[in-house]
């Protein structure tokens, strides 16, 4: 008796995935609930467990194939007799069967297939019909669809710059690799943030002497009591929350013509992985201690490295912190994590001469960068926010005294 392996429900708004790799070959034994295939979605990597013990009889969806939720991936033959199945006996795998997508999600047909009226309006307005959800037959964009898109203010797409062809000598030394779903999503979201938000960045620097001294004094006792290392992210997260409470616009977002002020503090912590940047969220961070925050961040770091982050780990953030300093960055302008209105960039700590009370002294300094959406946040609010973060970090006793 064969047991089917199908694509599980992947989470809210995720309808398809790409086969990353199979952990087993046809003919190999598998255990129940053992990871058998890896799926890459536009948000996370998901391991599909074997639904039953037995032998992997066939693989239908190959590495690199795109499959929908519920699609058949392969099958497992149960029982001892199944061990006789050999890879050579496996029939050629048919094309992957994708789950039917909702009608509203059908891909619009580009170009003249949409009709002359749509083509004319597109040419006059600069609006790409591919950016419009079509309601016509087979997903075609109708005249009404494109007029509604123009009226609603859908931005016109800039023409894509064609890639210049390589010379034969250079082409022979190039390697073309298909972008993963995660990388495609990162690229799209970052570009959407640039196109949508009125993004601006303000800078400041912070003397890290206070935090570094406190950390050096208590790091051993902290690790012994809480079972996790005392890093900088706990201090930065608490400093950011204190500033967000004073400047609520930095914790808000735009929804149509409304401003949505978030009276909670879910702080996203950007984590670099081999497959790209992900942003797990520390929820209700204002209610957590520094040790709780450090534990959650360390846990997310391990899950990110192991490819175990779930979609639920990365949803609901209201503000993001990214630390380019761990890679040696001295200064950068981080891009907003839409639809959030602010992101704080940390950088490397570097000893520099500064003037303190008329004396030139050497201090461990870090540049801070706040990128913000100028549609929501005024320059005064952005600068004040960054100054609040600086003041708290330079005098970390403020965290204890709630100042």
C-alpha positions in Angstrom: 0.0 0.0 0.0 1.4 3.4 -1.0 1.2 6.5 1.1 1.2 9.8 -0.7 3.6 12.7 0.2 1.9 16.0 -0.4 2.7 19.7 0.1 1.4 20.7 3.5 -0.3 24.0 4.2 2.5 26.5 4.2 1.0 29.4 6.1 -1.0 32.5 5.5 -0.8 33.9 1.9 1.8 31.2 0.9 0.4 29.2 -2.0 3.4 27.6 -3.6 6.9 26.4 -3.0 10.0 25.2 -4.8 11.6 21.8 -4.1 14.9 22.5 -2.4 16.2 19.0 -2.1 15.2 15.5 -1.3 16.9 13.9 1.7 16.2 10.3 0.4 16.4 8.5 -2.9 13.9 6.1 -4.3 14.4 2.7 -2.7 15.8 4.1 0.6 14.0 3.3 3.9 12.4 6.2 5.7 11.0 6.5 9.2 7.7 8.1 10.1 8.0 11.8 10.7 11.6 11.8 9.4 12.3 14.9 7.2 12.1 13.7 3.7 12.1 16.7 1.4 12.8 20.4 1.8 10.6 23.1 0.4 11.6 26.7 -0.2 8.8 29.3 0.1 9.0 33.0 -0.4 9.3 33.4 3.4 10.9 30.3 5.0 12.3 26.9 4.3 10.1 24.0 5.4 11.0 20.4 5.9 8.2 17.9 5.0 8.1 14.9 7.3 7.5 11.4 6.0 3.8 10.6 6.6 4.6 6.9 7.3 7.4 4.5 7.7 8.5 2.4 4.7 10.5 2.9 1.5 10.5 5.9 -0.7 8.9 4.4 -3.8 9.0 7.4 -6.2 9.7 11.1 -6.5 7.3 13.0 -8.6 8.4 16.6 -8.0 12.1 17.0 -8.7 14.6 19.5 -7.2 13.8 23.0 -8.5 10.2 22.2 -9.4 7.5 24.7 -8.3 4.5 23.0 -6.6 1.3 24.3 -5.0 -0.2 23.5 -1.6 -1.6 19.9 -1.7 0.5 18.9 -4.8 1.7 15.3 -4.9 5.5 15.1 -4.2 6.0 11.4 -4.2 4.9 8.2 -2.4 6.1 5.8 0.3 5.5 2.0 0.1 4.9 0.5 3.4 5.9 -3.0 4.6 9.1 -5.1 4.4 8.4 -6.1 0.8 8.8 -2.6 -0.3 12.5 -2.8 0.3 12.8 -4.6 -3.1 12.0 -1.4 -4.9 15.1 -0.2 -6.7 15.8 3.3 -8.0 16.1 1.8 -11.6 12.6 0.4 -11.4 11.0 3.8 -10.7 9.0 5.1 -13.6 9.9 8.4 -15.1 8.5 11.2 -12.9 5.6 13.1 -14.5 5.5 16.9 -14.2 4.6 18.2 -10.7 0.9 18.8 -10.1 0.3 22.2 -8.7 -2.7 22.9 -6.5 -5.3 25.0 -8.3 -4.9 28.7 -7.4 -7.8 30.9 -6.6 -9.3 32.6 -9.7 -8.3 36.1 -8.3 -4.7 35.0 -8.2 -4.5 34.0 -11.9 -1.6 35.5 -13.7 -2.7 38.3 -16.0 -1.9 37.8 -19.7 0.6 40.5 -20.8 0.8 42.4 -24.0 -1.7 42.4 -26.8 -3.5 39.4 -25.4 -5.3 41.8 -23.1 -6.9 43.6 -26.0 -6.2 46.9 -27.8 -8.0 49.1 -25.3 -5.9 47.9 -22.4 -2.7 48.3 -24.5 -3.7 51.9 -25.4 -4.4 52.9 -21.8 -1.2 51.2 -20.7 0.8 53.1 -23.2 -0.9 56.4 -22.2 -0.4 56.0 -18.5 2.8 54.0 -18.3 1.0 51.3 -16.2 2.2 47.8 -16.8 -0.8 45.4 -17.3 1.1 42.7 -15.6 0.8 44.6 -12.3 -3.0 44.6 -12.6 -5.2 41.7 -11.4 -7.3 40.6 -14.4 -11.0 39.6 -14.0 -11.5 38.6 -17.6 -11.3 35.1 -19.2 -8.1 33.3 -18.3 -7.0 36.1 -16.1 -7.0 38.7 -18.9 -6.9 42.3 -17.9 -10.1 44.2 -19.0 -10.5 47.8 -19.8 -12.4 48.2 -16.5 -9.5 46.5 -14.6 -6.9 48.9 -15.9 -9.0 52.0 -15.5 -9.7 51.0 -11.9 -6.0 50.5 -11.3 -5.2 53.9 -12.7 -7.9 55.5 -10.5 -6.6 53.7 -7.4 -3.1 55.1 -8.0 -1.2 51.8 -8.9 2.3 53.0 -9.7 3.6 52.8 -13.2 6.4 50.3 -13.6 9.7 51.5 -14.9 10.8 49.5 -17.9 13.3 46.8 -16.9 16.7 47.5 -18.2 17.7 44.6 -20.5 20.9 42.7 -19.6 23.7 43.5 -22.0 24.9 40.2 -23.7 28.2 38.9 -22.6 31.0 38.2 -25.1 31.4 34.5 -26.0 34.6 34.3 -23.9 32.9 35.8 -20.8 29.7 33.8 -21.3 31.7 30.6 -21.1 32.9 31.6 -17.6 29.5 32.6 -16.2 27.2 30.5 -14.1 23.4 31.1 -14.2 21.5 30.0 -11.1 17.8 30.4 -10.5 17.0 32.7 -7.6 15.4 31.0 -4.6 11.9 32.0 -3.6 13.3 33.6 -0.5 15.8 35.7 -2.5 13.1 36.7 -5.0 11.0 37.9 -2.1 13.8 39.8 -0.5 14.6 41.5 -3.8 10.9 42.4 -4.4 10.2 43.6 -0.9 13.3 45.8 -0.8 12.5 47.4 -4.1 8.9 47.9 -3.1 10.0 49.7 0.0 12.1 52.0 -2.0 9.3 52.7 -4.5 6.6 53.2 -2.0 8.1 54.9 1.1 9.6 58.4 1.2 12.7 56.9 2.8 15.3 59.1 4.5 18.2 58.2 6.9 19.5 60.2 9.8 22.7 59.4 11.6 24.3 59.8 15.1 27.1 58.2 17.0 27.0 56.6 20.5 29.7 56.2 23.1 29.5 52.5 24.0 31.6 52.8 27.2 28.7 52.5 29.5 27.2 49.4 27.9 30.6 47.7 27.4 31.6 48.4 31.0 28.3 47.0 32.3 28.6 44.0 30.1 32.2 43.3 31.1 31.2 43.5 34.8 28.2 41.2 34.7 28.6 38.9 31.7 29.8 35.9 33.6 27.2 36.2 36.4 24.5 36.9 33.7 25.4 33.7 31.7 25.6 31.6 34.9 22.2 32.7 36.1 20.3 32.9 32.8 22.1 30.3 30.7 22.7 32.7 27.8 25.3 35.3 26.9 24.9 38.9 27.5 25.2 40.7 24.2 24.4 44.1 22.9 21.0 43.4 21.3 19.2 43.3 24.7 20.4 46.8 25.5 19.6 48.1 22.0 16.1 46.5 22.0 15.3 48.1 25.4 16.7 51.5 24.2 14.6 51.3 21.0 11.4 50.5 22.9 11.9 53.5 25.3 12.4 55.8 22.2 9.3 54.3 20.5 7.2 55.1 23.5 8.2 58.7 23.3 7.9 58.9 19.5 4.9 56.7 18.5 5.0 57.7 14.8 8.1 55.6 14.4 6.1 52.6 15.5 3.2 53.3 13.1 2.4 52.3 9.6 0.3 53.6 6.7 -2.9 51.7 5.6 -4.4 53.5 2.7 -5.3 57.0 4.0 -5.1 55.9 7.6 -2.2 56.0 10.1 -2.1 52.8 12.3 -0.4 53.5 15.6 0.8 50.2 17.2 0.4 50.2 21.0 2.7 47.2 21.3 6.3 46.6 20.5 7.2 43.6 18.3 10.9 44.1 17.5 12.3 42.4 14.4 15.9 41.4 14.6 17.6 41.0 11.2 19.5 37.7 10.9 21.8 36.9 8.0 21.8 33.3 6.7 23.3 31.5 3.8 20.1 31.8 1.9 19.4 35.5 2.7 18.3 37.9 5.3 15.4 37.0 7.5 13.8 39.0 10.3 12.4 37.0 13.2 10.3 39.0 15.7 10.6 39.4 19.4 7.0 39.9 20.4 5.9 42.2 23.2 9.5 43.0 23.8 8.5 45.8 26.2 7.3 43.1 28.7 10.5 41.1 28.5 13.7 41.4 30.6 17.0 41.8 28.9 17.7 38.1 29.6 14.4 37.0 28.0 15.2 39.1 24.9 18.8 37.7 24.7 17.4 34.1 25.0 14.8 34.7 22.2 17.4 36.2 19.9 19.9 33.4 20.5 17.1 30.9 19.8 16.1 32.6 16.6 19.8 32.7 15.5 20.0 28.9 16.0 16.8 28.3 14.1 17.8 30.6 11.3 21.2 28.8 10.8 19.4 25.4 10.9 16.7 26.5 8.5 14.0 25.9 11.2 12.4 29.4 11.3 8.6 29.3 10.8 6.4 31.8 9.1 4.9 32.7 12.5 8.4 33.6 13.8 8.6 36.5 11.2 5.1 38.0 11.3 3.8 41.0 13.1 6.9 43.2 13.5 6.5 46.9 14.2 10.1 48.0 14.1 13.4 46.4 13.0 17.0 46.4 14.2 19.8 45.3 11.9 23.4 44.9 12.9 25.9 45.3 10.1 28.7 45.8 12.6 29.1 42.0 13.0 30.3 42.0 9.3 32.6 45.0 9.9 30.3 47.8 8.5 31.3 51.3 9.7 28.2 53.0 8.3 25.2 52.2 6.1 21.7 53.2 5.2 19.3 50.3 6.0 16.2 49.8 3.9 12.8 49.8 5.6 11.1 46.5 6.3 7.8 47.5 4.8 5.2 48.4 6.0 7.1 49.5 9.1 8.1 53.1 9.2 11.5 52.8 10.9 14.6 50.6 11.0 17.7 51.1 13.2 21.1 50.2 11.8 24.0 49.3 14.2 27.6 49.3 13.1 31.0 48.2 14.3 32.5 49.6 17.5 35.7 51.5 16.8 37.9 53.5 19.1 38.0 57.1 18.1 39.2 60.4 19.6 36.3 62.4 21.0 36.0 65.6 23.0 34.6 65.1 26.5 34.4 68.2 28.8 37.1 69.9 26.8 39.5 67.0 26.8 40.3 64.7 23.9 39.8 61.1 25.0 39.7 57.7 23.2 36.2 56.1 23.4 34.6 53.1 21.8 32.2 54.7 19.3 29.4 53.3 17.1 27.6 55.0 14.3 23.8 54.6 14.4 21.6 55.0 11.4 17.8 55.4 11.4 16.0 55.0 8.1 12.4 56.2 8.3 9.3 56.8 6.2 9.1 60.6 5.8 5.4 60.2 5.0 4.8 59.4 8.6 7.8 60.5 10.6 9.0 64.1 10.5 12.7 65.0 10.6 12.3 66.3 14.2 10.8 63.0 15.3 13.5 60.9 13.6 16.3 62.9 15.1 14.7 63.0 18.5 14.2 59.2 18.3 17.9 58.6 17.6 19.0 61.0 20.3 16.8 59.1 22.8 18.5 55.8 21.8 21.9 57.4 22.1 21.1 58.9 25.6 19.9 55.5 26.9 22.9 53.5 25.6 25.4 56.1 27.0 23.7 55.9 30.4 22.2 52.4 30.6 21.1 53.1 34.2 18.1 54.8 32.5 16.8 51.3 31.6 16.6 50.4 35.2 15.1 53.7 36.3 12.7 53.9 33.3 14.0 57.3 32.2 
